[in-house]
Amino acid sequence: MTRHGIGRGAALSLVCGLAYWGLASWMIGGGEPWDAGTYWTLWYPGALLLSLALGLAFPARAWLWGLLVLLAQIPVVAVVAGVEPLILAGLLYALVLAVPAAAASALGGWWRRRRR
């Protein structure tokens, strides 16, 4: 994949991530996505599936797409709750949660490259 394709993958991952977490925040009534009661049963598994799908769509450097999807929570939280000192803890939290998402998108990319 060319640099152009990687840029598209990154841009689409960010747009999808921002839209996804924005929707999550809106659906829970405007709160932070990770504070939702359905975060672990609906929103986080959905983000893993989104990461997998992005890895399938853009197989080169696919691990990045899951990372970007999960890190897109941070700007959503900043808009919803404002930038507070705890945003750094949220960033660390999102980075930890991004590890399985990066693995999911990497798996999607690996599977797509293998099927060619």
N, C-alpha and C positions, 0 to 999 in steps of 0.2 A: 504494500500500500504506500502511496506517495505521501509526502507531507500534507498535501491538500486533503487527502482522505483522513489523515489523522486529525487535522484541524476540524473536519466535519464531524468526526466521532466525538471529539472533545466538546465542540459547540452543541451538538445534539444531546450529549450526556448532561451538560449543564442546563440546557433549556428544559429537558425532560425532568431532571432532578428538581429544578426550581418549581416547575409546574406541579410535580408530584407532591412535594412537601408543602407548597402553597395550598393545594387541594386538601391535603391532610389537615393543615392548620384551619382552613375554612370549615371543614367537616366537623371538627371538634369544637367549633365555636370561637375560633381565633386564638387559641392557645399555642404553646410550643408543641411541635409534633411529638417529641419524646415524653411529654407529660400526659399524653392521651392514654386512656384505659385500654384502647385497642392497638397501641403501638406495637406490642410484641406479637399480637395475633393477626393483625391486618396490615398495618403500615410498613413495618420492617420486613416481613416476608414479601410484601409487594415490591419493596425496593430491591430485594434480592432477585426477584423475578425480572424486574426492569433491568437490572445490571446484567443478568444472564442474556436477556434479549438484545441489549446493546452489544454485548460481546459477540453474539451470533451475527449481528448486522455489520459490525466493524471489527474483524478479527485481529488486525494488527495492533499490538500494544493494548489488547483488550482489558488487561487488569486496571488500566487507568479509568475506564468508564464507571466501574463500580465505586472507585474512590471518589470520582466527581459527583456521582449521584448522591452518595451519603454526605459528602461535604456541602452539598447544596442546602442542607438543613440550616447551616450557620447563617447565611444571609436572610433566610426566612425567619429564623428566630430573632435576628437583629431587627427586622422590620416589625415583627409582632410584639416583641418584648423590649426592644431597645437594646442598645449596646451597654451592657453592664459588666462589672468585673467577672461575673460568673460565665461570661461568654467564652473565656479561655478554658474553663472547665468543660463547657459544651463542645469546644473545638477538640479537646482531648477525647471526650466521649465519642464524638463523631468519627475521629480517627480510629479508635478501637473498633467501633461498629463497622467501619469501612473495610476491615480486613476480610470478613466473610463475603462482602459485596465484591471486593476486588477478586477474590477467589472464584466467585460465581461468574463474573464477566470474563475472567481468564479461561474458565472452563468452557464457556460459550465460544470464545475465540479459538480455543484449541480444537473443539469439536468441529467448528466450521472449516478450519484449515485442513483438518483430517479428512473431511468429506469431499474436498475438491478433487 
